[in-house]
Structure formats: C-alpha cells, structure tokens
Amino acid sequence: MAAVWVARVQGKHGFEKLVAIKTILAELAGDEQFRQMFLDEARIASAIEHPNVARILDLGEVGSVLYLAMEWIDGDSVNVLQRHAAKANTPIPLSVALRIAADVCAGLHAAHELRDAAGEPLGVIHRDVSPQNVLIVNGVSKVIDFGIAKARHRTADATTVGEVKGKVQYMAPEQALGVDLDRRADVFAAGAMLYQLVSGRTPFDSSSQLASLHLLCSDKPAPPLDASVPEPIRAAIFGALEKNVDKRTATCADLQRAIEDAAMATGQVATTNTVADFVNEVLSARAAKRKRSVELALSAASERKKLLESVPGIDDSGSLRRLEALAGIHLSPIAPHTQALRSVQPERPSRADRRSLAPLAIVSVAVVAIVALLALRRPSTSPSVQSAPSATAPSSPPSSPAAALASTAAPPPSSTTSASGTVTVAGTAAVKPSGGPAAPEPSTSAKKKKRPHFDDGF
C-alpha cells in the first residue's frame, strides 16, 4: 500500500537529519479509503511517545500525494534477523528473544493506553503485530506500521465482510473469526512472535493459510515447546497464547512483566547491548551495504541541489524540496510494499518552477526563430531537397545550466565546430545536428538506471 524512502532534512548552519518518508503507492493515491487509512495511521502513531514505537514527525501533502515523515531507523526487521540467523545456522539466543519480546510489549502497551484530550481511552489495537513490523536499532526494538490499527473514532475503520486484516500466523482466534477485539488480540500476537523466536516456527503453522486458520480456530492449543525451554518462559508464552480470551494474559504490560520475571528466574537476561551485538554479528554485511548506499545517495542529492541552486528563479521552498528524497534508496519494511519501487513516479516540476522557467524558454524560442528568419532571407546556393529551409545554429553549448534547462533544443554535439539545421514541426522550431545520420536513440533499458534497493525480507 505504501513505499518508504530515506530522506534528508536540511536547516540553517549546516544542520542535517535523516528521516524516513512514507508515501501511498501511485496507483492507490486517488483511493479515498487508502487515503483515510493513511491519515488515521498518522493520527494514531503521532500521539504515541515511547522509545519502543517509531515516531511520526510530520504529515504533509504535495499535489494529491500524502506523505508521512518518520524517524529514520537504521536497522532491520525481526523477520530479516530470523531469516539470516537461520541461513547462517545461528540460533537466536533465548535471552535476546526475551528482550525483543519485552520491548515489543512495552511499545504496544503505550499504544493501548493512548487517551484523547478528555482522558477517554482511544481503544487502540495494532492488529498486525508481527516480526515484519518490528525494527531493531542499537539493540532496541521498535513497533512500526499502525496502518490497520483499530481505534475509537477512526475514519476508515470499516472492514469488508469476509475480510481478515493482519497476518494469519500471528493473529488471535477472535480476530480470525471477525468478532469484536480488544488489546488482548495484540497480547496473543506478541506471544506468537515470542513462540517463533524461541522455537523457529509459528504456533499454528501448517501447509496453507486455510489450514493454519483451521488450527487457530479449533480447540487445540499450540504444540508444546521443547523441554530445553525453561518452564517459567513456557508459562509466559502459553499464557499469552490462551485461546479463551478471558483466560489469556490481560495486558501487554502483564506479559512484559512475565517475560522479564522469567528471564531473571532462568538467568536469561539480556541488555540492549547484548541484542545489538548479536544483530551486528548476523547482519553486519547488510548494515555496511545500507551505509554505503545512503552515502552514495547523499552525495548524488548534494550534486542535484547544487544544480538547482545554479538555475536562477527556481523556488526550493516546497516541503518536498526541504525534505529532499534520496530516490536511489528504497526501504520498505512492510510486505505489501515490495512492489513500490516500480510504482513510485519521478517528481514532476512544480507549477512555480515552470512559471520561473517560462521567460527563459520564450527567449530561447525567439532566438531560434530569428536565426530561422535570417536563413530564409539568405540566397540559396543549391536546390533544397527538404521543404524546410536551412540555417546555421550556434556551435557552442549553452552558457549556463539555466539555458540548458530552458532550451527546447536537443543537447548540443560534443564538437564545438559542428553545424546544425532547422526543422519545422507543427510550427515549432527545434534544432538538431546535421551533416550525418542522426544518432540512434538510446534504448529504454539504457535510459533507465537501476536504483539500488534493499531486500526488505519478504
């Protein structure tokens, strides 16, 4: 539904800060339901102030495109950590799994406790707690993506009959059945996440989603964990995975306490540094690649800014100019977003930019017209084969980037002594090189440069 990009905010005295920019996919930008979901996410998430929840910094709109500015989290999802650890045959330490789950519970509880200005609970439920929606940075786990969160007074809260929101592998039975939910649905999802971190499989894993749904909605409990998992940890996990809502752990704060108490009782205590060290061990190559890509994109963006500043009259005060998107980097931590790279369209010049360049374009066209008129008045020395008259065009390239941008002609040839002819098409003069066959147009694949993007792990 959305694409996530890294961007740079620049201020006075050399101030710079990286942020993440989330935009609705181009094909969904005009869908009112998706727009309302996007706005609801901004309203809910921006009100949560907690170190285990990704912060929303700003909401804006350019043309008809909505965007969210969020804190830049220079890390990977828990899902990516699980996959790479399994590939390297490196099990996630039990203490690290407990610390990640405790952080997730802390962030979710902050969301559940959100209240309006009158002090009334907003009834926020994330509904999509999963390893894909938890990012780890410096050993701290942060919950992201409140796009389908349920809350009182939410504008786009209606759910189509037969539609299930969330991921089957982690959702609570009542969510799969489409009945009324409360915060205990997120408790179940957090327990399912911890079950997978400990065992390497989801609690109701099966051959298909339909089969998983059948197991989830049946009376059968999740399969028991290996005997090597200490009893206090198993008790905390299965307390969260209780299918009877009334018997389930009541809040994420209660589950966090149960996890931390079990960690203390079994000697499986991990700090944020412990988590960070393990993540660096498994994902150091990805982190280095991401750092290099961001540095290259920053350099390219700086060159682009210099070019813009060299063109007189261009207004760079627009919000997306100040929030300069580094279009070479695509970061998408949410599964439906993996097609975003092909969907995001290049930024079009603003109306103010086009107005500022219009006088330069008019002058350029006038110069070309005068050259054509002088050519008509010159006596011809040989019969003309073409219906259009010939003329001599300036041989030197434009004297400034402004002229280059404003000119309606094709880029000048590399030789400063080449001649050019005038061709009239639909009453508009355009200059093209003559004296030889026209250079072939570059292929579409040559025109488009492949932009590096990160595997978001889905």
QUISUL-V919391 format. One record per helix or strand of 2 or more residues. SS is the DSSP state (H for helix, E for strand). FROM is the first residue (numbers start at 1). LEN is the number of residues. If there is no record, write none. Layout:
# QUISUL-V919391
ss from len
SS FROM LEN
SS FROM LEN
This chain:
# QUISUL-V919391
ss from len
E 2 9
H 12 3
E 16 9
H 26 3
H 32 15
E 56 7
E 65 7
E 76 2
H 78 10
H 94 19
H 131 3
E 134 4
E 140 4
H 173 5
H 184 16
H 209 9
H 231 10
H 245 3
H 252 15
H 272 39
H 319 4
E 323 8
H 335 9
H 351 27
H 401 6
E 420 6
E 428 6
H 444 4
